[in-house]
Amino acid sequence: MNEILTKIQGAFKEAFGIEAQEVTMETAPANIPAWDSMGHLSLASNLERIFGISLDVDELMEMENVKAIVRIIHGKLNQA
């Protein structure tokens, strides 16, 4: 699970230009000003590339915080 979080932190760094260690399981859009609708799409694109997955619209809507992102990606990776 830590490996997933580390890769997610990298995706946040690429998408928002923040330090990876600023991203925790509790991080939500309110904590990152650039995490708006366009930022969410950039983040999702980075996640898809980094993890080699595709996210559907429902999954994108569920990604309300880092904890949810970890859960979704963990589930996707276990399906493969």
N, C-alpha and C positions, 0 to 999 in steps of 0.2 A: 504493500500500500504506500510505503514511503517513496518508492520509485515513481509511482504514479504522481504523487504530490510534487516531487522534484521536477518532473517533466511539465506538469501544469504550471508550476512557478516559472519555468522557462518560457512557456507560451504567454503568460502574463507580461513577462519582461519584454518580449518581442512586440506584443500588441500595445502595451501602454507605456513602455520606457521606464518601468519602475524596477527597483531592486527585487530580485527573486525572494529574498528573505522577508520582504514586506507582506508576502502572500501567505496567509495561514488558512486553516480549515474554516475559520470564522469570517474570512474576507467576503464582502458583498459589494454590490455596486455603489452603495453609499460611502464605502471606504476609498473608492477610486473614481475621481471625477470624470476621467475619460471613458469609464465603463458605461457608456450610453448605448443606444441601439446600434449605432455604427461600430462602436468599440466591441460590442457583443459579437457582431459578425466577424470582425477581425480576429477576435479571440477564438471563435469557433473554427475559423479557417486554419489557424495555427494548431489547434488541438487535433483537427482532422489530419493534418500533415504529419505532426509529431507522432501520433499514435497509429497512423495508417487506418483510420476508421472513417465512417460517414455518419454524421449526426442528422436525424430527421427533425422536422419542425417541432414535434412534441418534446423531443429531448432538448432542443434549443430553448423552448419555453420553460422547461424544468430547471435550467441552469441558473438558479437564482442566487447561488453563492458557491464558494469553492467546495464545501462539503457535498453539495448536490452534483457538482461537476465530477468529483472523485467517484461518487456512487455510480453515476451514469457511465463513465469511462471504464470503471472496474467491471461493470456488467457487460459492456460491449466486448471487452477483452476476453472475458470468460466465455462468451458465446462462440468465439473463433476456434 
